Amino acid sequence: MTGQNISVSNIETPFNTWEELPDLALLSIKHYQEEGKDFWHWVVFQRLEGKPFVLDSASYLDSKIRTDFDQMQPKWFIEVSKP
């Protein structure tokens, strides 16, 4: 998918490490299966000036900006790039 200011990969890439993520990505976290059906929560990973963080819209969070990487357990990501 391509827009005027961004390009989104058509590929879901398995997550390996936070360091291997591109500077901007859609990231699936909280993956689980229920009755054979997959569920997950999408967040935005971004790295600005070398500092990584996650934007998460979950209503139970005190802050929408997260850096508690060990708590998120990503499954895969979709790279987002600016042409």
mmCIF file of the N, C-alpha and C atoms, coordinates in Angstrom:
data_MODEL
# 
_entry.id   MODEL 
# 
loop_
_atom_site.group_PDB 
_atom_site.id 
_atom_site.type_symbol 
_atom_site.label_atom_id 
_atom_site.label_alt_id 
_atom_site.label_comp_id 
_atom_site.label_asym_id 
_atom_site.label_entity_id 
_atom_site.label_seq_id 
_atom_site.pdbx_PDB_ins_code 
_atom_site.Cartn_x 
_atom_site.Cartn_y 
_atom_site.Cartn_z 
_atom_site.occupancy 
_atom_site.B_iso_or_equiv 
_atom_site.pdbx_formal_charge 
_atom_site.auth_seq_id 
_atom_site.auth_comp_id 
_atom_site.auth_asym_id 
_atom_site.auth_atom_id 
_atom_site.pdbx_PDB_model_num 
ATOM 1   N N  . MET A 1 1  ? 0.848   -1.175  0.000  1.00 0.00 ? 1  MET A N  1 
ATOM 2   C CA . MET A 1 1  ? 0.000   0.000   0.000  1.00 0.00 ? 1  MET A CA 1 
ATOM 3   C C  . MET A 1 1  ? 0.894   1.238   0.000  1.00 0.00 ? 1  MET A C  1 
ATOM 4   N N  . THR A 1 2  ? 0.507   2.231   -0.785 1.00 0.00 ? 2  THR A N  1 
ATOM 5   C CA . THR A 1 2  ? 1.303   3.442   -0.882 1.00 0.00 ? 2  THR A CA 1 
ATOM 6   C C  . THR A 1 2  ? 0.409   4.659   -0.800 1.00 0.00 ? 2  THR A C  1 
ATOM 7   N N  . GLY A 1 3  ? 0.826   5.644   -0.035 1.00 0.00 ? 3  GLY A N  1 
ATOM 8   C CA . GLY A 1 3  ? 0.126   6.920   0.050  1.00 0.00 ? 3  GLY A CA 1 
ATOM 9   C C  . GLY A 1 3  ? 1.051   8.011   -0.425 1.00 0.00 ? 3  GLY A C  1 
ATOM 10  N N  . GLN A 1 4  ? 0.635   9.251   -0.295 1.00 0.00 ? 4  GLN A N  1 
ATOM 11  C CA . GLN A 1 4  ? 1.488   10.354  -0.731 1.00 0.00 ? 4  GLN A CA 1 
ATOM 12  C C  . GLN A 1 4  ? 2.749   10.456  0.092  1.00 0.00 ? 4  GLN A C  1 
ATOM 13  N N  . ASN A 1 5  ? 2.650   10.190  1.394  1.00 0.00 ? 5  ASN A N  1 
ATOM 14  C CA . ASN A 1 5  ? 3.794   10.406  2.261  1.00 0.00 ? 5  ASN A CA 1 
ATOM 15  C C  . ASN A 1 5  ? 4.374   9.144   2.876  1.00 0.00 ? 5  ASN A C  1 
ATOM 16  N N  . ILE A 1 6  ? 3.716   7.990   2.699  1.00 0.00 ? 6  ILE A N  1 
ATOM 17  C CA . ILE A 1 6  ? 4.225   6.754   3.280  1.00 0.00 ? 6  ILE A CA 1 
ATOM 18  C C  . ILE A 1 6  ? 4.050   5.585   2.321  1.00 0.00 ? 6  ILE A C  1 
ATOM 19  N N  . SER A 1 7  ? 4.824   4.548   2.580  1.00 0.00 ? 7  SER A N  1 
ATOM 20  C CA . SER A 1 7  ? 4.708   3.291   1.859  1.00 0.00 ? 7  SER A CA 1 
ATOM 21  C C  . SER A 1 7  ? 4.670   2.190   2.914  1.00 0.00 ? 7  SER A C  1 
ATOM 22  N N  . VAL A 1 8  ? 3.724   1.267   2.781  1.00 0.00 ? 8  VAL A N  1 
ATOM 23  C CA . VAL A 1 8  ? 3.561   0.188   3.747  1.00 0.00 ? 8  VAL A CA 1 
ATOM 24  C C  . VAL A 1 8  ? 3.824   -1.143  3.045  1.00 0.00 ? 8  VAL A C  1 
ATOM 25  N N  . SER A 1 9  ? 4.685   -1.943  3.621  1.00 0.00 ? 9  SER A N  1 
ATOM 26  C CA . SER A 1 9  ? 5.017   -3.245  3.048  1.00 0.00 ? 9  SER A CA 1 
ATOM 27  C C  . SER A 1 9  ? 3.788   -4.145  3.013  1.00 0.00 ? 9  SER A C  1 
ATOM 28  N N  . ASN A 1 10 ? 3.739   -5.032  2.038  1.00 0.00 ? 10 ASN A N  1 
ATOM 29  C CA . ASN A 1 10 ? 2.684   -6.043  1.952  1.00 0.00 ? 10 ASN A CA 1 
ATOM 30  C C  . ASN A 1 10 ? 3.052   -7.296  2.737  1.00 0.00 ? 10 ASN A C  1 
ATOM 31  N N  . ILE A 1 11 ? 4.236   -7.301  3.340  1.00 0.00 ? 11 ILE A N  1 
ATOM 32  C CA . ILE A 1 11 ? 4.772   -8.492  3.997  1.00 0.00 ? 11 ILE A CA 1 
ATOM 33  C C  . ILE A 1 11 ? 4.750   -8.338  5.514  1.00 0.00 ? 11 ILE A C  1 
ATOM 34  N N  . GLU A 1 12 ? 4.253   -9.358  6.200  1.00 0.00 ? 12 GLU A N  1 
ATOM 35  C CA . GLU A 1 12 ? 4.361   -9.433  7.656  1.00 0.00 ? 12 GLU A CA 1 
ATOM 36  C C  . GLU A 1 12 ? 5.650   -10.181 7.964  1.00 0.00 ? 12 GLU A C  1 
ATOM 37  N N  . THR A 1 13 ? 6.597   -9.508  8.583  1.00 0.00 ? 13 THR A N  1 
ATOM 38  C CA . THR A 1 13 ? 7.912   -10.075 8.866  1.00 0.00 ? 13 THR A CA 1 
ATOM 39  C C  . THR A 1 13 ? 7.955   -10.553 10.311 1.00 0.00 ? 13 THR A C  1 
ATOM 40  N N  . PRO A 1 14 ? 8.410   -11.775 10.559 1.00 0.00 ? 14 PRO A N  1 
ATOM 41  C CA . PRO A 1 14 ? 8.517   -12.248 11.938 1.00 0.00 ? 14 PRO A CA 1 
ATOM 42  C C  . PRO A 1 14 ? 9.439   -11.349 12.758 1.00 0.00 ? 14 PRO A C  1 
ATOM 43  N N  . PHE A 1 15 ? 9.036   -11.084 13.990 1.00 0.00 ? 15 PHE A N  1 
ATOM 44  C CA . PHE A 1 15 ? 9.846   -10.277 14.909 1.00 0.00 ? 15 PHE A CA 1 
ATOM 45  C C  . PHE A 1 15 ? 10.979  -11.121 15.460 1.00 0.00 ? 15 PHE A C  1 
ATOM 46  N N  . ASN A 1 16 ? 12.181  -10.562 15.477 1.00 0.00 ? 16 ASN A N  1 
ATOM 47  C CA . ASN A 1 16 ? 13.331  -11.222 16.093 1.00 0.00 ? 16 ASN A CA 1 
ATOM 48  C C  . ASN A 1 16 ? 13.822  -10.433 17.298 1.00 0.00 ? 16 ASN A C  1 
ATOM 49  N N  . THR A 1 17 ? 14.261  -9.196  17.049 1.00 0.00 ? 17 THR A N  1 
ATOM 50  C CA . THR A 1 17 ? 14.747  -8.348  18.141 1.00 0.00 ? 17 THR A CA 1 
ATOM 51  C C  . THR A 1 17 ? 14.302  -6.914  17.893 1.00 0.00 ? 17 THR A C  1 
ATOM 52  N N  . TRP A 1 18 ? 14.267  -6.135  18.958 1.00 0.00 ? 18 TRP A N  1 
ATOM 53  C CA . TRP A 1 18 ? 13.908  -4.719  18.843 1.00 0.00 ? 18 TRP A CA 1 
ATOM 54  C C  . TRP A 1 18 ? 14.926  -3.974  17.986 1.00 0.00 ? 18 TRP A C  1 
ATOM 55  N N  . GLU A 1 19 ? 16.188  -4.360  18.093 1.00 0.00 ? 19 GLU A N  1 
ATOM 56  C CA . GLU A 1 19 ? 17.252  -3.696  17.337 1.00 0.00 ? 19 GLU A CA 1 
ATOM 57  C C  . GLU A 1 19 ? 17.117  -3.909  15.834 1.00 0.00 ? 19 GLU A C  1 
ATOM 58  N N  . GLU A 1 20 ? 16.529  -5.020  15.418 1.00 0.00 ? 20 GLU A N  1 
ATOM 59  C CA . GLU A 1 20 ? 16.389  -5.330  13.994 1.00 0.00 ? 20 GLU A CA 1 
ATOM 60  C C  . GLU A 1 20 ? 15.189  -4.648  13.342 1.00 0.00 ? 20 GLU A C  1 
ATOM 61  N N  . LEU A 1 21 ? 14.315  -4.044  14.130 1.00 0.00 ? 21 LEU A N  1 
ATOM 62  C CA . LEU A 1 21 ? 13.146  -3.385  13.545 1.00 0.00 ? 21 LEU A CA 1 
ATOM 63  C C  . LEU A 1 21 ? 13.548  -2.165  12.724 1.00 0.00 ? 21 LEU A C  1 
ATOM 64  N N  . PRO A 1 22 ? 12.806  -1.878  11.668 1.00 0.00 ? 22 PRO A N  1 
ATOM 65  C CA . PRO A 1 22 ? 13.051  -0.628  10.934 1.00 0.00 ? 22 PRO A CA 1 
ATOM 66  C C  . PRO A 1 22 ? 12.656  0.548   11.823 1.00 0.00 ? 22 PRO A C  1 
ATOM 67  N N  . ASP A 1 23 ? 13.009  1.757   11.411 1.00 0.00 ? 23 ASP A N  1 
ATOM 68  C CA . ASP A 1 23 ? 12.731  2.940   12.228 1.00 0.00 ? 23 ASP A CA 1 
ATOM 69  C C  . ASP A 1 23 ? 11.242  3.245   12.382 1.00 0.00 ? 23 ASP A C  1 
ATOM 70  N N  . LEU A 1 24 ? 10.403  2.674   11.512 1.00 0.00 ? 24 LEU A N  1 
ATOM 71  C CA . LEU A 1 24 ? 8.961   2.876   11.601 1.00 0.00 ? 24 LEU A CA 1 
ATOM 72  C C  . LEU A 1 24 ? 8.272   1.590   11.170 1.00 0.00 ? 24 LEU A C  1 
ATOM 73  N N  . ALA A 1 25 ? 7.374   1.084   12.029 1.00 0.00 ? 25 ALA A N  1 
ATOM 74  C CA . ALA A 1 25 ? 6.704   -0.180  11.701 1.00 0.00 ? 25 ALA A CA 1 
ATOM 75  C C  . ALA A 1 25 ? 5.396   -0.319  12.468 1.00 0.00 ? 25 ALA A C  1 
ATOM 76  N N  . LEU A 1 26 ? 4.459   -1.034  11.862 1.00 0.00 ? 26 LEU A N  1 
ATOM 77  C CA . LEU A 1 26 ? 3.281   -1.506  12.567 1.00 0.00 ? 26 LEU A CA 1 
ATOM 78  C C  . LEU A 1 26 ? 3.694   -2.817  13.215 1.00 0.00 ? 26 LEU A C  1 
ATOM 79  N N  . LEU A 1 27 ? 3.375   -2.988  14.476 1.00 0.00 ? 27 LEU A N  1 
ATOM 80  C CA . LEU A 1 27 ? 3.886   -4.121  15.238 1.00 0.00 ? 27 LEU A CA 1 
ATOM 81  C C  . LEU A 1 27 ? 2.730   -4.837  15.931 1.00 0.00 ? 27 LEU A C  1 
ATOM 82  N N  . SER A 1 28 ? 2.655   -6.147  15.764 1.00 0.00 ? 28 SER A N  1 
ATOM 83  C CA . SER A 1 28 ? 1.608   -6.922  16.436 1.00 0.00 ? 28 SER A CA 1 
ATOM 84  C C  . SER A 1 28 ? 2.130   -7.406  17.786 1.00 0.00 ? 28 SER A C  1 
ATOM 85  N N  . ILE A 1 29 ? 1.351   -7.130  18.826 1.00 0.00 ? 29 ILE A N  1 
ATOM 86  C CA . ILE A 1 29 ? 1.709   -7.594  20.166 1.00 0.00 ? 29 ILE A CA 1 
ATOM 87  C C  . ILE A 1 29 ? 0.496   -8.315  20.763 1.00 0.00 ? 29 ILE A C  1 
ATOM 88  N N  . LYS A 1 30 ? 0.711   -8.961  21.876 1.00 0.00 ? 30 LYS A N  1 
ATOM 89  C CA . LYS A 1 30 ? -0.359  -9.669  22.597 1.00 0.00 ? 30 LYS A CA 1 
ATOM 90  C C  . LYS A 1 30 ? -1.041  -10.715 21.726 1.00 0.00 ? 30 LYS A C  1 
ATOM 91  N N  . HIS A 1 31 ? -0.262  -11.414 20.924 1.00 0.00 ? 31 HIS A N  1 
ATOM 92  C CA . HIS A 1 31 ? -0.824  -12.462 20.069 1.00 0.00 ? 31 HIS A CA 1 
ATOM 93  C C  . HIS A 1 31 ? -1.270  -13.637 20.925 1.00 0.00 ? 31 HIS A C  1 
ATOM 94  N N  . TYR A 1 32 ? -2.471  -14.138 20.651 1.00 0.00 ? 32 TYR A N  1 
ATOM 95  C CA . TYR A 1 32 ? -2.965  -15.339 21.308 1.00 0.00 ? 32 TYR A CA 1 
ATOM 96  C C  . TYR A 1 32 ? -4.000  -16.013 20.417 1.00 0.00 ? 32 TYR A C  1 
ATOM 97  N N  . GLN A 1 33 ? -4.284  -17.261 20.726 1.00 0.00 ? 33 GLN A N  1 
ATOM 98  C CA . GLN A 1 33 ? -5.296  -18.003 19.982 1.00 0.00 ? 33 GLN A CA 1 
ATOM 99  C C  . GLN A 1 33 ? -6.424  -18.393 20.926 1.00 0.00 ? 33 GLN A C  1 
ATOM 100 N N  . GLU A 1 34 ? -7.621  -18.311 20.400 1.00 0.00 ? 34 GLU A N  1 
ATOM 101 C CA . GLU A 1 34 ? -8.804  -18.714 21.152 1.00 0.00 ? 34 GLU A CA 1 
ATOM 102 C C  . GLU A 1 34 ? -9.703  -19.488 20.198 1.00 0.00 ? 34 GLU A C  1 
ATOM 103 N N  . GLU A 1 35 ? -9.972  -20.739 20.535 1.00 0.00 ? 35 GLU A N  1 
ATOM 104 C CA . GLU A 1 35 ? -10.781 -21.615 19.696 1.00 0.00 ? 35 GLU A CA 1 
ATOM 105 C C  . GLU A 1 35 ? -10.256 -21.662 18.257 1.00 0.00 ? 35 GLU A C  1 
ATOM 106 N N  . GLY A 1 36 ? -8.917  -21.730 18.123 1.00 0.00 ? 36 GLY A N  1 
ATOM 107 C CA . GLY A 1 36 ? -8.286  -21.841 16.820 1.00 0.00 ? 36 GLY A CA 1 
ATOM 108 C C  . GLY A 1 36 ? -8.212  -20.547 16.028 1.00 0.00 ? 36 GLY A C  1 
ATOM 109 N N  . LYS A 1 37 ? -8.655  -19.443 16.604 1.00 0.00 ? 37 LYS A N  1 
ATOM 110 C CA . LYS A 1 37 ? -8.640  -18.157 15.915 1.00 0.00 ? 37 LYS A CA 1 
ATOM 111 C C  . LYS A 1 37 ? -7.546  -17.266 16.516 1.00 0.00 ? 37 LYS A C  1 
ATOM 112 N N  . ASP A 1 38 ? -6.791  -16.561 15.643 1.00 0.00 ? 38 ASP A N  1 
ATOM 113 C CA . ASP A 1 38 ? -5.709  -15.684 16.086 1.00 0.00 ? 38 ASP A CA 1 
ATOM 114 C C  . ASP A 1 38 ? -6.229  -14.300 16.456 1.00 0.00 ? 38 ASP A C  1 
ATOM 115 N N  . PHE A 1 39 ? -5.660  -13.736 17.513 1.00 0.00 ? 39 PHE A N  1 
ATOM 116 C CA . PHE A 1 39 ? -5.958  -12.373 17.945 1.00 0.00 ? 39 PHE A CA 1 
ATOM 117 C C  . PHE A 1 39 ? -4.644  -11.677 18.271 1.00 0.00 ? 39 PHE A C  1 
ATOM 118 N N  . TRP A 1 40 ? -4.596  -10.371 18.103 1.00 0.00 ? 40 TRP A N  1 
ATOM 119 C CA . TRP A 1 40 ? -3.429  -9.575  18.439 1.00 0.00 ? 40 TRP A CA 1 
ATOM 120 C C  . TRP A 1 40 ? -3.849  -8.117  18.542 1.00 0.00 ? 40 TRP A C  1 
ATOM 121 N N  . HIS A 1 41 ? -2.916  -7.300  18.992 1.00 0.00 ? 41 HIS A N  1 
ATOM 122 C CA . HIS A 1 41 ? -3.134  -5.857  19.148 1.00 0.00 ? 41 HIS A CA 1 
ATOM 123 C C  . HIS A 1 41 ? -2.055  -5.146  18.333 1.00 0.00 ? 41 HIS A C  1 
ATOM 124 N N  . TRP A 1 42 ? -2.458  -4.203  17.493 1.00 0.00 ? 42 TRP A N  1 
ATOM 125 C CA . TRP A 1 42 ? -1.495  -3.461  16.671 1.00 0.00 ? 42 TRP A CA 1 
ATOM 126 C C  . TRP A 1 42 ? -1.044  -2.194  17.385 1.00 0.00 ? 42 TRP A C  1 
ATOM 127 N N  . VAL A 1 43 ? 0.251   -1.914  17.315 1.00 0.00 ? 43 VAL A N  1 
ATOM 128 C CA . VAL A 1 43 ? 0.843   -0.687  17.834 1.00 0.00 ? 43 VAL A CA 1 
ATOM 129 C C  . VAL A 1 43 ? 1.796   -0.130  16.773 1.00 0.00 ? 43 VAL A C  1 
ATOM 130 N N  . VAL A 1 44 ? 2.290   1.064   17.004 1.00 0.00 ? 44 VAL A N  1 
ATOM 131 C CA . VAL A 1 44 ? 3.260   1.680   16.092 1.00 0.00 ? 44 VAL A CA 1 
ATOM 132 C C  . VAL A 1 44 ? 4.608   1.743   16.794 1.00 0.00 ? 44 VAL A C  1 
ATOM 133 N N  . PHE A 1 45 ? 5.620   1.156   16.163 1.00 0.00 ? 45 PHE A N  1 
ATOM 134 C CA . PHE A 1 45 ? 6.993   1.265   16.654 1.00 0.00 ? 45 PHE A CA 1 
ATOM 135 C C  . PHE A 1 45 ? 7.662   2.386   15.898 1.00 0.00 ? 45 PHE A C  1 
ATOM 136 N N  . GLN A 1 46 ? 8.401   3.226   16.626 1.00 0.00 ? 46 GLN A N  1 
ATOM 137 C CA . GLN A 1 46 ? 9.151   4.290   15.958 1.00 0.00 ? 46 GLN A CA 1 
ATOM 138 C C  . GLN A 1 46 ? 10.481  4.493   16.672 1.00 0.00 ? 46 GLN A C  1 
ATOM 139 N N  . ARG A 1 47 ? 11.476  4.828   15.886 1.00 0.00 ? 47 ARG A N  1 
ATOM 140 C CA . ARG A 1 47 ? 12.794  5.163   16.412 1.00 0.00 ? 47 ARG A CA 1 
ATOM 141 C C  . ARG A 1 47 ? 13.130  6.555   15.906 1.00 0.00 ? 47 ARG A C  1 
ATOM 142 N N  . LEU A 1 48 ? 13.261  7.494   16.835 1.00 0.00 ? 48 LEU A N  1 
ATOM 143 C CA . LEU A 1 48 ? 13.622  8.869   16.487 1.00 0.00 ? 48 LEU A CA 1 
ATOM 144 C C  . LEU A 1 48 ? 14.952  9.210   17.127 1.00 0.00 ? 48 LEU A C  1 
ATOM 145 N N  . GLU A 1 49 ? 15.879  9.678   16.323 1.00 0.00 ? 49 GLU A N  1 
ATOM 146 C CA . GLU A 1 49 ? 17.218  10.032  16.797 1.00 0.00 ? 49 GLU A CA 1 
ATOM 147 C C  . GLU A 1 49 ? 17.822  8.903   17.624 1.00 0.00 ? 49 GLU A C  1 
ATOM 148 N N  . GLY A 1 50 ? 17.591  7.669   17.167 1.00 0.00 ? 50 GLY A N  1 
ATOM 149 C CA . GLY A 1 50 ? 18.152  6.500   17.826 1.00 0.00 ? 50 GLY A CA 1 
ATOM 150 C C  . GLY A 1 50 ? 17.403  6.011   19.048 1.00 0.00 ? 50 GLY A C  1 
ATOM 151 N N  . LYS A 1 51 ? 16.324  6.704   19.429 1.00 0.00 ? 51 LYS A N  1 
ATOM 152 C CA . LYS A 1 51 ? 15.576  6.325   20.625 1.00 0.00 ? 51 LYS A CA 1 
ATOM 153 C C  . LYS A 1 51 ? 14.276  5.623   20.238 1.00 0.00 ? 51 LYS A C  1 
ATOM 154 N N  . PRO A 1 52 ? 14.135  4.339   20.614 1.00 0.00 ? 52 PRO A N  1 
ATOM 155 C CA . PRO A 1 52 ? 12.936  3.585   20.248 1.00 0.00 ? 52 PRO A CA 1 
ATOM 156 C C  . PRO A 1 52 ? 11.794  3.803   21.243 1.00 0.00 ? 52 PRO A C  1 
ATOM 157 N N  . PHE A 1 53 ? 10.562  3.737   20.733 1.00 0.00 ? 53 PHE A N  1 
ATOM 158 C CA . PHE A 1 53 ? 9.378   3.779   21.580 1.00 0.00 ? 53 PHE A CA 1 
ATOM 159 C C  . PHE A 1 53 ? 8.211   3.196   20.796 1.00 0.00 ? 53 PHE A C  1 
ATOM 160 N N  . VAL A 1 54 ? 7.149   2.894   21.505 1.00 0.00 ? 54 VAL A N  1 
ATOM 161 C CA . VAL A 1 54 ? 5.943   2.331   20.904 1.00 0.00 ? 54 VAL A CA 1 
ATOM 162 C C  . VAL A 1 54 ? 4.773   3.238   21.230 1.00 0.00 ? 54 VAL A C  1 
ATOM 163 N N  . LEU A 1 55 ? 3.952   3.524   20.234 1.00 0.00 ? 55 LEU A N  1 
ATOM 164 C CA . LEU A 1 55 ? 2.707   4.256   20.428 1.00 0.00 ? 55 LEU A CA 1 
ATOM 165 C C  . LEU A 1 55 ? 1.594   3.220   20.518 1.00 0.00 ? 55 LEU A C  1 
ATOM 166 N N  . ASP A 1 56 ? 0.881   3.212   21.641 1.00 0.00 ? 56 ASP A N  1 
ATOM 167 C CA . ASP A 1 56 ? -0.118  2.182   21.911 1.00 0.00 ? 56 ASP A CA 1 
ATOM 168 C C  . ASP A 1 56 ? -1.424  2.842   22.332 1.00 0.00 ? 56 ASP A C  1 
ATOM 169 N N  . SER A 1 57 ? -2.511  2.522   21.649 1.00 0.00 ? 57 SER A N  1 
ATOM 170 C CA . SER A 1 57 ? -3.809  3.157   21.923 1.00 0.00 ? 57 SER A CA 1 
ATOM 171 C C  . SER A 1 57 ? -4.618  2.458   23.018 1.00 0.00 ? 57 SER A C  1 
ATOM 172 N N  . ALA A 1 58 ? -4.077  1.427   23.654 1.00 0.00 ? 58 ALA A N  1 
ATOM 173 C CA . ALA A 1 58 ? -4.823  0.693   24.673 1.00 0.00 ? 58 ALA A CA 1 
ATOM 174 C C  . ALA A 1 58 ? -5.326  1.629   25.772 1.00 0.00 ? 58 ALA A C  1 
ATOM 175 N N  . SER A 1 59 ? -6.612  1.525   26.092 1.00 0.00 ? 59 SER A N  1 
ATOM 176 C CA . SER A 1 59 ? -7.251  2.445   27.034 1.00 0.00 ? 59 SER A CA 1 
ATOM 177 C C  . SER A 1 59 ? -6.765  2.285   28.474 1.00 0.00 ? 59 SER A C  1 
ATOM 178 N N  . TYR A 1 60 ? -6.236  1.142   28.837 1.00 0.00 ? 60 TYR A N  1 
ATOM 179 C CA . TYR A 1 60 ? -5.809  0.904   30.215 1.00 0.00 ? 60 TYR A CA 1 
ATOM 180 C C  . TYR A 1 60 ? -4.432  1.484   30.545 1.00 0.00 ? 60 TYR A C  1 
ATOM 181 N N  . LEU A 1 61 ? -3.723  1.983   29.561 1.00 0.00 ? 61 LEU A N  1 
ATOM 182 C CA . LEU A 1 61 ? -2.377  2.513   29.785 1.00 0.00 ? 61 LEU A CA 1 
ATOM 183 C C  . LEU A 1 61 ? -2.412  3.930   30.358 1.00 0.00 ? 61 LEU A C  1 
ATOM 184 N N  . ASP A 1 62 ? -1.474  4.223   31.246 1.00 0.00 ? 62 ASP A N  1 
ATOM 185 C CA . ASP A 1 62 ? -1.337  5.580   31.776 1.00 0.00 ? 62 ASP A CA 1 
ATOM 186 C C  . ASP A 1 62 ? -0.767  6.524   30.725 1.00 0.00 ? 62 ASP A C  1 
ATOM 187 N N  . SER A 1 63 ? 0.120   5.997   29.887 1.00 0.00 ? 63 SER A N  1 
ATOM 188 C CA . SER A 1 63 ? 0.738   6.781   28.828 1.00 0.00 ? 63 SER A CA 1 
ATOM 189 C C  . SER A 1 63 ? 0.642   6.001   27.523 1.00 0.00 ? 63 SER A C  1 
ATOM 190 N N  . LYS A 1 64 ? 0.386   6.691   26.440 1.00 0.00 ? 64 LYS A N  1 
ATOM 191 C CA . LYS A 1 64 ? 0.300   6.047   25.122 1.00 0.00 ? 64 LYS A CA 1 
ATOM 192 C C  . LYS A 1 64 ? 1.678   5.808   24.524 1.00 0.00 ? 64 LYS A C  1 
ATOM 193 N N  . ILE A 1 65 ? 2.707   6.385   25.121 1.00 0.00 ? 65 ILE A N  1 
ATOM 194 C CA . ILE A 1 65 ? 4.089   6.178   24.678 1.00 0.00 ? 65 ILE A CA 1 
ATOM 195 C C  . ILE A 1 65 ? 4.724   5.145   25.600 1.00 0.00 ? 65 ILE A C  1 
ATOM 196 N N  . ARG A 1 66 ? 5.156   4.043   25.016 1.00 0.00 ? 66 ARG A N  1 
ATOM 197 C CA . ARG A 1 66 ? 5.691   2.939   25.804 1.00 0.00 ? 66 ARG A CA 1 
ATOM 198 C C  . ARG A 1 66 ? 7.162   2.681   25.498 1.00 0.00 ? 66 ARG A C  1 
ATOM 199 N N  . THR A 1 67 ? 7.894   2.315   26.542 1.00 0.00 ? 67 THR A N  1 
ATOM 200 C CA . THR A 1 67 ? 9.277   1.861   26.396 1.00 0.00 ? 67 THR A CA 1 
ATOM 201 C C  . THR A 1 67 ? 9.515   0.581   27.193 1.00 0.00 ? 67 THR A C  1 
ATOM 202 N N  . ASP A 1 68 ? 8.448   -0.038  27.672 1.00 0.00 ? 68 ASP A N  1 
ATOM 203 C CA . ASP A 1 68 ? 8.552   -1.290  28.432 1.00 0.00 ? 68 ASP A CA 1 
ATOM 204 C C  . ASP A 1 68 ? 8.594   -2.483  27.464 1.00 0.00 ? 68 ASP A C  1 
ATOM 205 N N  . PHE A 1 69 ? 9.650   -2.533  26.680 1.00 0.00 ? 69 PHE A N  1 
ATOM 206 C CA . PHE A 1 69 ? 9.776   -3.486  25.581 1.00 0.00 ? 69 PHE A CA 1 
ATOM 207 C C  . PHE A 1 69 ? 9.661   -4.943  26.034 1.00 0.00 ? 69 PHE A C  1 
ATOM 208 N N  . ASP A 1 70 ? 10.150  -5.269  27.217 1.00 0.00 ? 70 ASP A N  1 
ATOM 209 C CA . ASP A 1 70 ? 10.102  -6.647  27.693 1.00 0.00 ? 70 ASP A CA 1 
ATOM 210 C C  . ASP A 1 70 ? 8.680   -7.121  27.993 1.00 0.00 ? 70 ASP A C  1 
ATOM 211 N N  . GLN A 1 71 ? 7.724   -6.215  28.088 1.00 0.00 ? 71 GLN A N  1 
ATOM 212 C CA . GLN A 1 71 ? 6.337   -6.566  28.382 1.00 0.00 ? 71 GLN A CA 1 
ATOM 213 C C  . GLN A 1 71 ? 5.480   -6.796  27.138 1.00 0.00 ? 71 GLN A C  1 
ATOM 214 N N  . MET A 1 72 ? 5.944   -6.404  25.961 1.00 0.00 ? 72 MET A N  1 
ATOM 215 C CA . MET A 1 72 ? 5.080   -6.375  24.776 1.00 0.00 ? 72 MET A CA 1 
ATOM 216 C C  . MET A 1 72 ? 5.029   -7.663  23.971 1.00 0.00 ? 72 MET A C  1 
ATOM 217 N N  . GLN A 1 73 ? 6.050   -8.446  23.925 1.00 0.00 ? 73 GLN A N  1 
ATOM 218 C CA . GLN A 1 73 ? 6.088   -9.725  23.220 1.00 0.00 ? 73 GLN A CA 1 
ATOM 219 C C  . GLN A 1 73 ? 5.548   -9.671  21.783 1.00 0.00 ? 73 GLN A C  1 
ATOM 220 N N  . PRO A 1 74 ? 6.238   -8.959  20.894 1.00 0.00 ? 74 PRO A N  1 
ATOM 221 C CA . PRO A 1 74 ? 5.803   -8.858  19.490 1.00 0.00 ? 74 PRO A CA 1 
ATOM 222 C C  . PRO A 1 74 ? 5.839   -10.203 18.769 1.00 0.00 ? 74 PRO A C  1 
ATOM 223 N N  . LYS A 1 75 ? 4.976   -10.333 17.787 1.00 0.00 ? 75 LYS A N  1 
ATOM 224 C CA . LYS A 1 75 ? 4.914   -11.552 16.964 1.00 0.00 ? 75 LYS A CA 1 
ATOM 225 C C  . LYS A 1 75 ? 5.478   -11.280 15.564 1.00 0.00 ? 75 LYS A C  1 
ATOM 226 N N  . TRP A 1 76 ? 5.057   -10.183 14.933 1.00 0.00 ? 76 TRP A N  1 
ATOM 227 C CA . TRP A 1 76 ? 5.549   -9.796  13.612 1.00 0.00 ? 76 TRP A CA 1 
ATOM 228 C C  . TRP A 1 76 ? 5.377   -8.301  13.429 1.00 0.00 ? 76 TRP A C  1 
ATOM 229 N N  . PHE A 1 77 ? 5.920   -7.784  12.311 1.00 0.00 ? 77 PHE A N  1 
ATOM 230 C CA . PHE A 1 77 ? 5.799   -6.346  12.021 1.00 0.00 ? 77 PHE A CA 1 
ATOM 231 C C  . PHE A 1 77 ? 5.609   -6.136  10.541 1.00 0.00 ? 77 PHE A C  1 
ATOM 232 N N  . ILE A 1 78 ? 5.110   -4.957  10.228 1.00 0.00 ? 78 ILE A N  1 
ATOM 233 C CA . ILE A 1 78 ? 4.962   -4.500  8.841  1.00 0.00 ? 78 ILE A CA 1 
ATOM 234 C C  . ILE A 1 78 ? 5.730   -3.189  8.735  1.00 0.00 ? 78 ILE A C  1 
ATOM 235 N N  . GLU A 1 79 ? 6.711   -3.159  7.858  1.00 0.00 ? 79 GLU A N  1 
ATOM 236 C CA . GLU A 1 79 ? 7.541   -1.961  7.714  1.00 0.00 ? 79 GLU A CA 1 
ATOM 237 C C  . GLU A 1 79 ? 6.766   -0.825  7.076  1.00 0.00 ? 79 GLU A C  1 
ATOM 238 N N  . VAL A 1 80 ? 6.958   0.361   7.610  1.00 0.00 ? 80 VAL A N  1 
ATOM 239 C CA . VAL A 1 80 ? 6.391   1.600   7.069  1.00 0.00 ? 80 VAL A CA 1 
ATOM 240 C C  . VAL A 1 80 ? 7.573   2.484   6.704  1.00 0.00 ? 80 VAL A C  1 
ATOM 241 N N  . SER A 1 81 ? 7.556   3.048   5.493  1.00 0.00 ? 81 SER A N  1 
ATOM 242 C CA . SER A 1 81 ? 8.668   3.914   5.112  1.00 0.00 ? 81 SER A CA 1 
ATOM 243 C C  . SER A 1 81 ? 8.128   5.180   4.443  1.00 0.00 ? 81 SER A C  1 
ATOM 244 N N  . LYS A 1 82 ? 8.952   6.197   4.521  1.00 0.00 ? 82 LYS A N  1 
ATOM 245 C CA . LYS A 1 82 ? 8.626   7.468   3.881  1.00 0.00 ? 82 LYS A CA 1 
ATOM 246 C C  . LYS A 1 82 ? 9.498   7.596   2.643  1.00 0.00 ? 82 LYS A C  1 
ATOM 247 N N  . PRO A 1 83 ? 8.871   7.705   1.453  1.00 0.00 ? 83 PRO A N  1 
ATOM 248 C CA . PRO A 1 83 ? 9.666   7.774   0.226  1.00 0.00 ? 83 PRO A CA 1 
ATOM 249 C C  . PRO A 1 83 ? 10.533  9.020   0.143  1.00 0.00 ? 83 PRO A C  1 
# 
